[in-house]
Amino acid sequence: MNTLIVYAHPEPRSLNGSLKDVAVSTLEAAGHEVQVRDLYAMNWKAAVDAADFGGYATSPLRVVRSSGGAYDAGALTPDVTAEQEKLLWADTVIFQFPLWWYTMPAILKGWVDRVFSFHFAYGVGVHDETRHGERYGEGTLLGRRAILSVTVGGPQSHYTDRGINGPIEDLLFPIHHGILFYPGLEVLPPFVLYGADRISEDTFADAATRWKQRLLTLETTAPIAFRRQNFGDYEVPSLRLKEGLETAGRSGFSLHVRDQPPGR
């Protein structure tokens, strides 16, 4: 298995850095190939601008059109092209980051903004009366898996259905569904480590053991059963879920997840 780890934390000695190291050592010991993209060490340019598209930048700048034109011409900047090539190389992508202000760090969001370019991660496939492009279960990254390994400052009770911060599944939905599932990645249930600011050596040892167990089952873990866009669950072109498909009591983000078989 080729595994790409996209790591976003400014401190190598951080909890996130340790979890990244556990992933590398565990997967390599199991015979897998691993590549790490340490965004802070790379001094990754997070902001999209006209320089990303060279002569294909429109004036005034229209990011989507410019991005697609540069991608089609093979003229995206070398740093972006290298990351796209690594995504295509990977069988599994691990995103290691702390949850900051309910989302990923800005440098990682900037990686997504630039690497998931038009005609690479979105804007692919046929758009007509029966299909709305290849996305949400189809797309360029189909056949690959992704998992978030996230550290969270608060206790787990804060991130439940009645918790003050809301369910962790809801907080991660925009990443899981809107960034990863959108271009075709199968999204595995996340590994979430709560109380990150208060973890002792003993607590970390237990967390590392649980993370190793998850890592060694990446190939067999059932993905989150998101509904696929072009496979009958949604009306086209409105892309609204068809009446009667929802499970009683479900609403919001959970409408877009199918019931999973028992034990999944």
C-alpha positions as CSV (number, residue, x, y, z in Angstrom):
1,M,0.0,0.0,0.0
2,N,1.3,3.4,-0.9
3,T,0.5,5.9,1.9
4,L,0.7,9.6,1.6
5,I,0.7,11.5,4.9
6,V,-0.2,15.2,4.7
7,Y,0.9,16.7,8.0
8,A,0.1,20.2,9.3
9,H,1.6,21.3,12.6
10,P,4.4,23.9,13.1
11,E,6.1,22.0,16.0
12,P,7.9,18.7,15.2
13,R,7.8,17.7,18.9
14,S,4.0,18.2,19.1
15,L,1.4,15.5,19.7
16,N,0.6,15.7,16.0
17,G,4.3,15.2,15.2
18,S,4.4,12.1,17.4
19,L,1.2,10.6,15.8
20,K,2.7,11.2,12.4
21,D,5.9,9.4,13.4
22,V,3.8,6.5,14.8
23,A,2.1,6.3,11.4
24,V,5.4,6.2,9.5
25,S,7.0,3.6,11.7
26,T,3.9,1.4,11.9
27,L,3.2,1.4,8.2
28,E,6.8,0.9,7.1
29,A,7.2,-2.0,9.5
30,A,4.2,-3.6,7.9
31,G,5.8,-3.3,4.5
32,H,4.0,-0.3,3.1
33,E,5.6,2.6,1.3
34,V,5.1,6.0,3.0
35,Q,5.7,9.6,1.9
36,V,5.2,12.5,4.2
37,R,4.4,16.0,3.2
38,D,5.3,18.2,6.2
39,L,3.6,21.5,5.1
40,Y,5.3,23.7,7.6
41,A,8.7,22.3,6.9
42,M,8.1,22.8,3.2
43,N,7.0,26.4,3.9
44,W,4.0,25.6,1.8
45,K,2.4,28.6,0.0
46,A,-1.1,28.6,1.2
47,A,-2.7,31.5,-0.6
48,V,-4.0,31.1,-4.2
49,D,-3.1,33.9,-6.5
50,A,-2.4,34.7,-10.1
51,A,1.2,33.4,-9.8
52,D,-0.2,29.9,-9.5
53,F,-1.5,29.9,-13.1
54,G,1.3,31.7,-15.0
55,G,0.1,32.8,-18.5
56,Y,-3.2,31.1,-17.9
57,A,-4.3,33.6,-15.2
58,T,-7.3,35.6,-16.4
59,S,-7.6,39.3,-15.9
60,P,-9.5,40.0,-13.7
61,L,-8.5,36.8,-12.0
62,R,-11.1,34.1,-12.1
63,V,-9.6,31.3,-10.0
64,V,-11.6,28.4,-11.3
65,R,-11.1,29.2,-15.0
66,S,-7.4,30.0,-14.5
67,S,-6.9,26.9,-12.5
68,G,-8.5,24.7,-15.2
69,G,-6.6,26.3,-18.0
70,A,-3.3,25.9,-16.3
71,Y,-4.0,22.3,-15.4
72,D,-5.1,21.4,-18.9
73,A,-1.9,23.0,-20.3
74,G,0.3,21.3,-17.7
75,A,1.3,24.8,-16.5
76,L,0.5,24.7,-12.8
77,T,3.4,25.5,-10.6
78,P,5.8,22.7,-9.8
79,D,4.9,22.5,-6.2
80,V,1.2,21.9,-7.0
81,T,2.0,19.4,-9.7
82,A,4.2,17.5,-7.4
83,E,1.4,17.2,-4.8
84,Q,-1.1,16.1,-7.4
85,E,1.3,13.4,-8.6
86,K,1.7,12.1,-5.0
87,L,-2.1,11.9,-4.6
88,L,-2.3,9.8,-7.8
89,W,0.6,7.6,-6.4
90,A,-1.1,7.0,-3.1
91,D,-3.5,4.2,-2.3
92,T,-4.3,5.8,1.1
93,V,-4.0,9.4,2.2
94,I,-3.7,10.3,5.9
95,F,-4.3,13.9,7.0
96,Q,-2.7,14.6,10.4
97,F,-3.6,17.9,12.0
98,P,-5.0,19.7,15.1
99,L,-8.6,20.9,15.0
100,W,-8.2,24.7,15.1
101,W,-11.4,26.9,15.3
102,Y,-13.5,24.0,14.2
103,T,-11.5,23.2,11.1
104,M,-8.1,22.3,9.7
105,P,-5.1,24.7,10.0
106,A,-4.9,27.4,7.3
107,I,-1.8,25.9,5.8
108,L,-3.6,22.6,5.1
109,K,-6.7,24.4,3.8
110,G,-4.3,26.3,1.5
111,W,-2.8,22.9,0.3
112,V,-6.4,21.8,-0.6
113,D,-7.2,25.2,-2.3
114,R,-4.1,24.9,-4.6
115,V,-3.7,21.2,-5.1
116,F,-7.4,20.3,-5.7
117,S,-7.4,22.3,-8.9
118,F,-10.2,22.6,-11.4
119,H,-10.2,19.7,-13.9
120,F,-8.1,17.7,-11.4
121,A,-10.2,17.4,-8.3
122,Y,-13.4,19.0,-9.6
123,G,-15.1,20.0,-12.8
124,V,-14.6,16.6,-14.3
125,G,-17.1,14.3,-16.1
126,V,-20.2,15.0,-18.1
127,H,-22.7,17.5,-16.9
128,D,-26.2,16.9,-18.5
129,E,-29.8,16.2,-17.5
130,T,-28.9,12.9,-15.8
131,R,-25.4,13.6,-14.3
132,H,-23.8,16.5,-12.7
133,G,-20.2,15.7,-13.3
134,E,-18.1,13.0,-11.7
135,R,-18.1,13.9,-8.0
136,Y,-19.3,12.7,-4.6
137,G,-18.3,9.0,-5.1
138,E,-16.7,9.4,-8.5
139,G,-13.9,11.5,-9.9
140,T,-10.1,11.7,-10.3
141,L,-9.3,10.2,-6.9
142,L,-11.7,7.2,-7.1
143,G,-10.2,4.0,-5.8
144,R,-8.2,5.7,-3.0
145,R,-8.9,5.9,0.7
146,A,-8.5,8.8,3.1
147,I,-8.5,9.1,6.9
148,L,-8.3,12.1,9.2
149,S,-6.1,11.8,12.3
150,V,-7.2,14.8,14.4
151,T,-6.3,16.1,17.8
152,V,-8.9,18.1,19.7
153,G,-8.3,20.2,22.7
154,G,-11.6,19.6,24.6
155,P,-12.9,16.4,26.2
156,Q,-15.0,14.0,24.1
157,S,-18.2,15.0,25.9
158,H,-17.9,18.5,24.3
159,Y,-18.2,16.9,20.9
160,T,-21.3,14.8,21.1
161,D,-25.0,15.4,20.1
162,R,-25.6,17.4,23.3
163,G,-22.1,18.7,23.7
164,I,-21.4,22.4,23.5
165,N,-19.3,22.1,20.3
166,G,-21.7,19.8,18.5
167,P,-21.0,16.3,17.2
168,I,-17.5,15.7,15.9
169,E,-19.1,14.0,12.9
170,D,-20.8,17.3,12.0
171,L,-17.7,19.4,12.5
172,L,-15.7,17.1,10.2
173,F,-18.5,16.7,7.6
174,P,-17.3,19.6,5.4
175,I,-13.9,18.0,5.2
176,H,-15.0,14.4,4.9
177,H,-17.8,15.0,2.4
178,G,-17.0,18.3,0.8
179,I,-13.2,17.9,0.3
180,L,-12.4,14.2,0.3
181,F,-15.5,12.4,-0.9
182,Y,-16.2,15.1,-3.5
183,P,-13.3,14.1,-5.8
184,G,-13.9,10.3,-5.3
185,L,-11.9,9.4,-2.2
186,E,-13.4,6.7,0.1
187,V,-13.4,8.3,3.5
188,L,-12.7,6.1,6.6
189,P,-14.1,7.0,10.0
190,P,-11.6,9.4,11.6
191,F,-9.1,8.8,14.4
192,V,-9.9,11.6,17.0
193,L,-7.7,12.2,20.0
194,Y,-9.5,14.3,22.6
195,G,-8.0,16.4,25.4
196,A,-4.9,17.0,23.4
197,D,-3.5,19.6,25.8
198,R,-3.7,17.3,28.8
199,I,-2.2,14.1,27.5
200,S,0.4,12.4,29.7
201,E,3.0,9.9,28.6
202,D,0.8,7.0,29.7
203,T,-2.2,8.4,28.0
204,F,-0.2,8.9,24.8
205,A,1.0,5.3,24.9
206,D,-2.6,4.1,25.0
207,A,-3.5,6.5,22.1
208,A,-0.5,5.3,20.1
209,T,-1.6,1.7,20.5
210,R,-5.1,2.6,19.3
211,W,-3.7,4.5,16.3
212,K,-1.4,1.6,15.4
213,Q,-4.5,-0.7,15.4
214,R,-6.3,1.7,13.1
215,L,-3.3,2.0,10.8
216,L,-3.0,-1.7,10.4
217,T,-6.6,-2.0,9.3
218,L,-6.8,0.8,6.8
219,E,-7.2,-1.6,3.9
220,T,-10.1,-3.4,5.5
221,T,-12.0,-0.7,7.4
222,A,-15.4,0.1,5.9
223,P,-15.6,3.7,4.7
224,I,-18.3,6.1,5.8
225,A,-21.3,5.2,3.6
226,F,-21.9,8.6,2.0
227,R,-24.5,8.6,-0.7
228,R,-23.1,8.7,-4.2
229,Q,-24.4,11.6,-6.4
230,N,-25.1,9.8,-9.7
231,F,-26.4,6.5,-8.4
232,G,-30.1,7.2,-7.9
233,D,-30.4,8.8,-4.5
234,Y,-30.6,12.4,-5.7
235,E,-32.8,14.2,-8.1
236,V,-30.9,15.8,-11.0
237,P,-30.4,18.6,-11.6
238,S,-31.7,19.9,-8.2
239,L,-29.4,17.4,-6.4
240,R,-31.9,17.1,-3.6
241,L,-32.2,13.7,-1.8
242,K,-35.3,11.9,-3.1
243,E,-38.2,11.7,-0.8
244,G,-38.6,8.6,1.3
245,L,-34.9,7.6,1.3
246,E,-34.1,9.2,4.7
247,T,-34.1,7.2,7.9
248,A,-36.6,8.2,10.5
249,G,-35.2,10.7,12.9
250,R,-32.3,11.8,10.6
251,S,-31.8,15.3,9.5
252,G,-29.0,17.7,8.3
253,F,-25.7,16.2,7.3
254,S,-26.7,12.7,8.4
255,L,-29.2,12.5,5.5
256,H,-26.3,12.1,3.1
257,V,-25.1,8.9,4.8
258,R,-26.7,5.6,4.0
259,D,-27.5,3.1,6.8
260,Q,-24.6,0.9,7.2
261,P,-24.8,-2.9,7.7
262,P,-24.8,-4.1,11.3
263,G,-21.3,-4.2,12.8
264,R,-19.9,-1.5,10.5
